[in-house]
Amino acid sequence: MERPVAFQSDVTLRGVLNAPDGARDGVVFVHGWSGYRCGPHRMFVNMARRLGREGIASLRFDLRGRGDSEGDTDAADLDGMIDDLLAAAKFIRSEAGVRRVWPLGICSGGNVVLGAASLDKSFDGLILWSTPPFAPQKVTGDRARRSAFFLAEYLKKIFRRETWAKLFKGAVDFRGVFRTIKGRSKPEGRNPKDSRRDIMADLAGFTNPSLFIYGSRDDEAIGAPEYYASFCREQGIGAAFHTVEGANHSYYSVAWEREVIETTLDWLRERAGE
């Protein structure tokens, strides 16, 4: 069922299509900013093959400038990646003959999914793993929460034997610790991870169900669940939120990955047949 494919955005994009016979639903995977079509630790591959056994088609592809797709890596930005996802959705509809499309994004791939849904309200639902808020919508206290999070993490390490061993050896990078707690400085110029549009404003009118999954120890999406939960309530979006206890941003544990995949499959099964 799996085969390599190529299709057009304004550049040639390449990926892998898994199209079971008679599939009516299709999932389009969108990787993070520095990732590619396999996802972190082949998480997309494992999820796609589970979907295939459920009779659900899937498309894993490389965004422009990533993996095997064409495009200038340094010139790639969020708006161009949104165009790539819209092209991928069109491709899986025509190539696999699916009636319903469910984009699934991880990290900034989730921002791409939201951006595409703000332009194409026909998506049947959105699946968002570890998706941070867009920079313009980040809550005011985001930096303070990040600082508090990292400070708490470092305080825990104080009581570990290996921390004291590093301290006596002079192997602790105190400047790095301070920079982490203080927070990252704002980049100069336009952030390529930001859209030229107000995506959250343009998302108004999208009301199909959405699934948000986060790790409880995700330091890259602090404040995101609360922000998106509030937005979904205001917009009348039937959103479900799930927290994987102890998990980090990319779910680097067999148990964490399994929980994300099983939670997503259960949610999708309830809706894919409707």
Long-range contacts (C-beta under 8 A, 24 or more apart in sequence): 1-52, 2-48, 2-52, 5-59, 5-61, 5-91, 5-95, 7-61, 7-87, 7-88, 7-91, 7-95, 8-87, 9-64, 9-80, 9-83, 9-84, 9-86, 9-87, 9-88, 10-80, 10-83, 11-64, 11-69, 11-70, 11-71, 12-69, 12-70, 13-61, 13-62, 13-63, 13-64, 13-69, 13-70, 13-84, 13-87, 13-88, 14-61, 14-62, 14-67, 14-68, 14-69, 15-59, 15-60, 15-61, 15-62, 15-68, 15-69, 15-88, 16-48, 16-59, 16-60, 16-61, 17-57, 17-58, 17-59, 17-92, 17-95, 17-96, 18-48, 18-49, 18-51, 18-52, 18-57, 18-58, 18-59, 18-60, 19-57, 19-95, 19-96, 19-97, 20-52, 20-55, 20-56, 20-57, 22-55, 23-55, 23-56, 23-57, 23-96, 23-97, 23-98, 24-98, 24-99, 24-100, 24-272, 25-56, 25-57, 25-98, 25-99, 25-100, 25-101, 25-102, 25-124, 25-268, 25-272, 26-56, 26-57, 26-58, 26-59, 26-92, 26-93, 26-96, 26-98, 26-100, 26-101, 26-102, 27-51, 27-56, 27-57, 27-58, 27-59, 27-101, 27-102, 27-103, 27-104, 27-127, 27-268, 28-58, 28-59, 28-61, 28-85, 28-88, 28-89, 28-92, 28-101, 28-102, 28-103, 28-104, 29-58, 29-59, 29-60, 29-61, 29-104, 29-105, 29-109, 30-63, 30-81, 30-85, 30-103, 30-104, 30-105, 30-106, 30-109, 30-110, 30-112, 30-113, 31-62, 31-63, 31-66, 31-105, 31-106, 31-109, 32-106, 32-107, 32-108, 32-109, 33-107, 33-108, 33-109, 33-193, 35-66, 35-106, 35-107, 35-109, 36-62, 36-66, 36-67, 37-61, 37-62, 37-67, 39-106, 40-106, 40-250, 40-251, 40-252, 41-250, 41-252, 41-257, 43-106, 43-250, 43-251, 43-257, 43-260, 43-261, 44-106, 46-257, 46-261, 47-104, 47-261, 47-264, 50-261, 50-265, 51-265, 51-268, 54-265, 54-269, 56-268, 56-272, 57-92, 57-96, 57-98, 58-92, 59-88, 59-91, 59-92, 59-96, 61-88, 63-109, 63-112, 76-192, 77-192, 77-193, 78-108, 78-111, 78-112, 78-115, 78-192, 78-193, 78-194, 78-195, 79-115, 79-195, 79-196, 79-197, 81-112, 81-115, 82-112, 82-115, 82-116, 82-119, 82-195, 84-112, 85-112, 85-113, 85-115, 85-116, 86-116, 86-119, 86-120, 89-116, 89-120, 89-123, 100-124, 100-272, 102-126, 102-127, 102-268, 102-272, 103-127, 104-128, 104-129, 104-264, 105-129, 105-131, 106-130, 106-131, 106-250, 107-131, 107-132, 107-220, 107-249, 107-250, 108-132, 108-193, 111-193, 111-199, 114-199, 114-200, 114-203, 115-195, 115-197, 115-199, 117-203, 117-206, 118-197, 118-199, 118-200, 118-202, 118-203, 118-206, 119-202, 121-205, 121-206, 121-208, 123-206, 123-208, 124-208, 124-271, 125-208, 125-209, 125-210, 125-211, 125-271, 126-208, 126-209, 126-210, 126-211, 127-210, 127-211, 127-264, 127-267, 127-268, 128-210, 128-211, 128-212, 128-213, 128-228, 129-213, 129-214, 129-251, 129-260, 129-264, 130-213, 130-214, 130-215, 130-218, 130-220, 130-221, 130-249, 130-250, 130-251, 131-212, 131-221, 131-224, 131-228, 132-220, 132-221, 132-224, 133-221, 133-223, 133-224, 133-227, 133-228, 134-194, 134-195, 134-199, 134-200, 135-191, 135-193, 135-194, 136-194, 136-198, 137-200, 137-227, 138-223, 138-227, 139-223, 139-226, 139-227, 141-223, 142-222, 142-223, 143-183, 145-222, 145-223, 146-183, 146-219, 146-222, 147-181, 147-182, 147-183, 149-219, 149-222, 150-180, 150-181, 150-219, 151-181, 153-219, 154-181, 200-231, 203-235, 204-235, 206-235, 206-237, 207-235, 207-236, 207-237, 207-238, 208-237, 208-238, 209-237, 209-238, 209-239, 209-240, 209-271, 210-237, 210-238, 210-239, 210-240, 211-239, 211-240, 211-242, 211-263, 211-264, 211-267, 212-239, 212-240, 212-241, 212-242, 213-241, 213-242, 213-243, 213-244, 213-260, 213-263, 213-264, 214-241, 214-242, 214-243, 214-244, 214-247, 215-243, 215-244, 215-246, 215-247, 215-248, 215-249, 215-251, 215-256, 216-243, 216-244, 216-245, 216-246, 216-247, 217-246, 217-247, 217-248, 218-247, 218-248, 218-249, 219-248, 219-249, 220-249, 221-249, 240-267
